[in-house]
Amino acid sequence: MVDFYADWCGPCRMMAPVVEALGQEYAGRVKIGKVNVDDDPDIAEKYSVMSIPTFLIFKDGKPVETAIGSVPKSTLQEKLERALH
């Protein structure tokens, strides 16, 4: 899962503890990375990230699930579980 965020983004800061918790819960099963859209706009553009936070879940190198904005932890968990199966 990749978390597209920016330091100035309030909803991104609100989601940071959720992303961190998911990283601990899914350790060894899912890799979680972060992309600062201000530092790496080319990566954000490549995946058509238009608003932040955006969460892309990849499987076999391709995005298979997306969540945009402040979403409940359970939403990200459901998407991760679908991608794992």
Buried (B, 14 or more C-beta within 10 A) or exposed (E): BBBBBBEEBEBBEEBBEBBEEBBEEBEEEBEBEBBBBEEEEEBBEEBEBEEBBBBBBBEEEEBEBEBBEEBEBEBBBBBBEEBEE
